[in-house]
Amino acid sequence: MKVENKLHPDSDQMQGFQEGDLDTPIFMVNLLKFKDKAEYGDGRETEASGAEAYGIYGKEVQAHIEKVGGKRVFGGNVSRLMLGEVEELWDMVAIVMHPSRKAMLAMIQDAAYQASAIHRTAGLAGQLNIEVKGCSFFEE
């Protein structure tokens, strides 16, 4: 299995996200890998670590998520790998519920969100972003 962290979806991934069921609630599982030192695209100088820059984004994105009806479900630091094998572990896991793909698209296209996302890009070396929908195995 090939694992490759990225900062943004490629065109096929983005197109697929905009097709099909746009109205069902989704959970986005984010496996995050931070840069040692934040690097801002606008060239600003900073002493912040990647995790610190992402922390700014994390605080700001909460309002953007809530604005479209979503909520942060979980966030935590990766402590170890219990099962399986990967070349390198991620630093953090975050899970966010969005009421729909449509809502998430509205959020990421909003200018205020994009201003906050500068800190995301500055801090992340890359991530896996896994879309998950409800499963009948876990319904009561």
C-alpha positions as CSV (number, residue, x, y, z in Angstrom):
1,M,0.0,0.0,0.0
2,K,1.4,3.4,-1.0
3,V,0.8,6.2,1.4
4,E,1.5,9.8,0.3
5,N,0.6,12.9,2.4
6,K,-0.7,15.9,0.4
7,L,-1.8,19.4,1.1
8,H,-4.6,19.6,-1.4
9,P,-6.8,17.1,-3.3
10,D,-5.9,16.5,-7.0
11,S,-8.4,17.4,-9.7
12,D,-9.8,13.8,-9.9
13,Q,-10.3,13.7,-6.1
14,M,-12.0,17.1,-6.1
15,Q,-14.2,16.2,-9.0
16,G,-15.3,13.0,-7.3
17,F,-16.0,15.0,-4.1
18,Q,-18.4,17.2,-6.0
19,E,-20.3,14.3,-7.6
20,G,-22.9,11.8,-6.3
21,D,-24.4,12.2,-2.9
22,L,-23.8,15.8,-1.8
23,D,-26.4,15.8,1.0
24,T,-25.5,13.0,3.4
25,P,-23.6,13.8,6.6
26,I,-19.9,13.0,6.4
27,F,-17.0,12.6,8.8
28,M,-13.6,13.7,7.7
29,V,-10.7,11.8,9.4
30,N,-7.6,14.0,9.1
31,L,-4.2,12.3,9.6
32,L,-1.9,15.3,10.0
33,K,1.9,15.6,9.6
34,F,3.5,18.9,10.5
35,K,6.5,20.7,9.2
36,D,9.3,21.3,11.7
37,K,9.1,25.0,11.1
38,A,6.2,26.9,9.6
39,E,6.7,28.2,6.1
40,Y,4.3,30.9,4.9
41,G,3.7,31.3,1.2
42,D,3.6,35.1,1.5
43,G,7.3,35.1,2.7
44,R,6.6,36.3,6.2
45,E,9.2,35.5,8.8
46,T,8.2,33.3,11.7
47,E,9.7,31.4,14.5
48,A,6.6,29.2,14.8
49,S,6.7,25.5,14.4
50,G,4.5,23.8,11.9
51,A,2.3,22.5,14.8
52,E,2.0,26.1,16.1
53,A,0.9,27.5,12.8
54,Y,-1.6,24.7,12.4
55,G,-2.8,25.4,15.9
56,I,-3.8,29.0,14.7
57,Y,-5.7,27.4,11.9
58,G,-7.3,24.9,14.2
59,K,-8.7,27.7,16.5
60,E,-9.9,29.7,13.5
61,V,-11.4,26.8,11.6
62,Q,-13.8,26.0,14.4
63,A,-16.0,29.0,13.6
64,H,-15.9,28.1,9.9
65,I,-17.0,24.6,10.6
66,E,-19.8,25.7,12.9
67,K,-21.0,28.4,10.3
68,V,-21.9,25.6,7.9
69,G,-23.5,23.4,10.6
70,G,-20.5,21.1,11.3
71,K,-18.7,20.2,14.5
72,R,-15.3,19.0,15.6
73,V,-15.7,15.5,17.0
74,F,-12.2,14.6,18.1
75,G,-8.6,15.7,18.0
76,G,-5.5,14.1,19.6
77,N,-1.8,13.6,19.2
78,V,-0.6,10.3,17.8
79,S,1.2,8.3,20.5
80,R,2.1,5.1,18.7
81,L,1.1,2.5,16.1
82,M,-0.9,-0.3,17.6
83,L,-1.4,-2.4,14.5
84,G,0.0,-2.5,11.0
85,E,3.0,-0.8,9.6
86,V,3.7,2.6,8.0
87,E,7.0,4.2,7.2
88,E,6.3,7.3,9.4
89,L,3.5,8.1,11.8
90,W,1.3,11.2,11.6
91,D,1.5,13.7,14.4
92,M,-2.2,14.3,15.0
93,V,-5.6,12.9,14.2
94,A,-8.7,15.2,13.9
95,I,-12.2,14.1,13.1
96,V,-14.8,16.7,11.9
97,M,-18.5,16.1,11.1
98,H,-19.9,18.1,8.2
99,P,-23.6,18.0,7.5
100,S,-22.9,17.3,3.9
101,R,-20.3,17.5,1.1
102,K,-22.2,20.6,-0.1
103,A,-21.7,22.3,3.3
104,M,-18.0,21.4,3.3
105,L,-17.6,22.8,-0.2
106,A,-19.3,26.0,0.9
107,M,-16.9,26.3,3.8
108,I,-13.7,25.8,1.8
109,Q,-14.8,28.2,-0.9
110,D,-15.5,31.0,1.6
111,A,-13.0,33.8,1.5
112,A,-12.8,34.0,5.3
113,Y,-12.0,30.3,5.5
114,Q,-9.3,30.7,2.8
115,A,-7.7,33.4,4.9
116,S,-7.5,31.0,7.8
117,A,-6.2,28.2,5.6
118,I,-2.9,30.2,5.1
119,H,-1.9,28.8,8.6
120,R,-2.9,25.3,7.6
121,T,-0.6,25.4,4.5
122,A,2.2,27.0,6.5
123,G,2.1,24.3,9.2
124,L,1.3,21.1,7.3
125,A,3.9,18.9,5.6
126,G,0.9,17.0,4.4
127,Q,-2.1,14.9,5.4
128,L,-4.5,12.1,4.5
129,N,-8.1,13.2,4.5
130,I,-10.5,10.3,4.6
131,E,-14.2,10.8,4.0
132,V,-16.4,8.4,6.1
133,K,-20.2,7.9,6.0
134,G,-22.4,6.1,8.5
135,C,-22.3,2.3,8.6
136,S,-25.1,0.0,9.6
137,F,-22.6,-2.1,11.6
138,F,-22.7,0.5,14.3
139,E,-26.3,1.4,14.4
140,E,-28.4,0.5,17.4
